Amino acid sequence: MELLLGKQYKVVSDERQYILQTLRVTKESKLTLVENIGKEKWVDLGYFRKLSEVLKAAGDQVVLDNKELPVIIEKLKEIQIEINKITNLLELRLLVEVEDDAN
């Protein structure tokens, strides 16, 4: 499973855990290869057992990554929209499963 949370964060999962990732751009340094400078990559921020825990951590990470209040508010709104979409899909899926079981 892969869930995008706004433009900068995503959640990936396997059979055991949920992983919060952030999008980073490779910056120039002494050890960086020239061809990698400016490339985007997803970096793991944390590992969680429950979806609710990783979604809470995503909100916390937005606050840690940004210093300006308007930016924080906008990113939290983006994440909340994605969380609402996920919740609605899960509720719909559960409703379909319950109806299938009833028939």
C-alpha positions as CSV (number, residue, x, y, z in Angstrom):
1,M,0.0,0.0,0.0
2,E,1.1,3.5,-0.8
3,L,-0.7,6.7,0.4
4,L,0.4,10.1,-0.6
5,L,-0.1,12.8,2.1
6,G,0.2,16.1,0.3
7,K,3.3,16.6,-1.9
8,Q,6.0,16.0,0.6
9,Y,5.0,12.9,2.6
10,K,3.8,9.4,2.0
11,V,3.0,6.2,3.8
12,V,4.1,2.9,2.5
13,S,3.4,-0.5,4.2
14,D,4.2,-4.1,4.1
15,E,2.6,-7.0,6.0
16,R,4.1,-5.9,9.4
17,Q,4.4,-2.1,9.5
18,Y,3.6,1.4,8.1
19,I,6.5,3.6,7.1
20,L,6.4,7.4,7.0
21,Q,8.5,8.8,4.3
22,T,9.4,12.4,3.2
23,L,10.6,13.6,-0.2
24,R,14.1,15.0,-0.1
25,V,16.3,16.7,-2.8
26,T,19.9,15.6,-2.9
27,K,22.2,18.6,-2.1
28,E,25.7,19.2,-3.2
29,S,28.4,18.0,-0.7
30,K,31.9,16.5,-0.9
31,L,30.6,12.9,-1.1
32,T,27.7,13.5,-3.5
33,L,28.0,12.4,-7.1
34,V,27.4,15.2,-9.5
35,E,24.7,13.3,-11.4
36,N,22.7,12.9,-8.1
37,I,22.6,16.6,-7.2
38,G,19.0,17.9,-7.4
39,K,17.4,14.4,-7.6
40,E,14.4,13.7,-5.5
41,K,14.3,10.6,-3.3
42,W,11.9,9.3,-0.6
43,V,13.6,8.9,2.8
44,D,12.2,6.9,5.7
45,L,11.2,8.9,8.8
46,G,9.7,6.3,11.1
47,Y,8.1,2.9,11.4
48,F,4.7,2.3,12.9
49,R,2.4,-0.7,13.7
50,K,-0.9,1.2,13.3
51,L,-2.2,3.5,10.5
52,S,-3.5,5.9,13.1
53,E,0.0,6.2,14.6
54,V,1.7,7.0,11.3
55,L,-0.9,9.6,10.3
56,K,-0.4,11.4,13.7
57,A,3.3,11.3,13.1
58,A,2.9,12.8,9.7
59,G,1.1,15.8,11.3
60,D,3.8,16.1,13.9
61,Q,6.5,16.0,11.2
62,V,4.9,18.8,9.3
63,V,5.3,21.0,12.4
64,L,8.9,20.0,12.8
65,D,9.9,20.5,9.2
66,N,8.4,24.0,8.9
67,K,9.0,27.2,10.8
68,E,6.4,29.4,9.3
69,L,2.8,29.0,10.7
70,P,1.0,29.6,7.3
71,V,3.1,26.8,5.7
72,I,2.4,24.5,8.6
73,I,-1.4,25.2,8.4
74,E,-1.4,24.6,4.6
75,K,0.5,21.3,4.8
76,L,-1.7,20.1,7.7
77,K,-4.8,20.9,5.6
78,E,-3.3,18.9,2.6
79,I,-2.7,15.9,4.9
80,Q,-6.2,16.2,6.5
81,I,-7.8,16.1,3.0
82,E,-5.8,12.9,2.2
83,I,-6.7,11.3,5.6
84,N,-10.4,12.1,5.0
85,K,-10.2,10.4,1.5
86,I,-8.5,7.3,3.1
87,T,-11.1,7.2,5.9
88,N,-14.0,7.4,3.4
89,L,-12.5,4.6,1.2
90,L,-12.0,2.4,4.2
91,E,-15.5,3.0,5.5
92,L,-17.0,2.3,2.0
93,R,-14.9,-0.9,1.8
94,L,-16.2,-2.0,5.2
95,L,-19.8,-1.3,4.2
96,V,-19.5,-3.3,1.0
97,E,-17.9,-6.3,3.0
98,V,-20.8,-6.1,5.6
99,E,-23.4,-6.1,2.8
100,D,-21.7,-9.0,1.1
101,D,-21.6,-11.0,4.3
102,A,-25.3,-10.3,4.9
103,N,-26.2,-11.7,1.4
